[in-house]
Amino acid sequence: MTSRMQSPHTTCPGCQEEVFLDELVGGKCPLCGCTLEDFEESFGEYEGVLDRSDLSWLIFNYFVFKKFVDIGVPPHQVMELVTTYSQNAEKPPEEWSRTGFALEIPMKPWDRILPKHCVKCHRWFFRGGKKQIQGDMKKTALEVGFICDRC
């Protein structure tokens, strides 16, 4: 809670409410839509915060994060994926360095019992291994596969 109180904030000239700068939507107050004219003059050092507070970017991050966490991907892996994607998003699509991803997800009890086929070495195995989900941010399809302990 103290980190939130220490983050930069100002009072909106329109609704007279306290507004945190990372909550601004396109440089405007999220409550009343009033533009903060002197924001860039007095808080120019926080310009990078505004780029990520764009509403569409927040919605995209929320749904990507929620989708992968619901599947069972650890949150830190999702955040690494979103960070990589945000670095690529600043460039034109043909210059993107990496859009494919492979994230580890937990095995269900049924997965532990059944024989599994390794996607790397193409061997069958019964015990151990990891379950992973692979995909590409340019495409919507996700592939679930298993990797044995040897690979």
Secondary structure, DSSP 4 states (H G I P E B T S, - for coil): -HHHHHS-EEE-TTT--EEEGGG-BTTB-TTT--B-TTHHHH-GGGHHHHHHT-HHHHHHHHHHHHHHHHHT--HHHHHHHHHHHHHHHTS-GGG-S--EEEEEEPPPHHHHHS-EEBTTT--EESS--EEEEEEETTS--EEEEEE-TT-
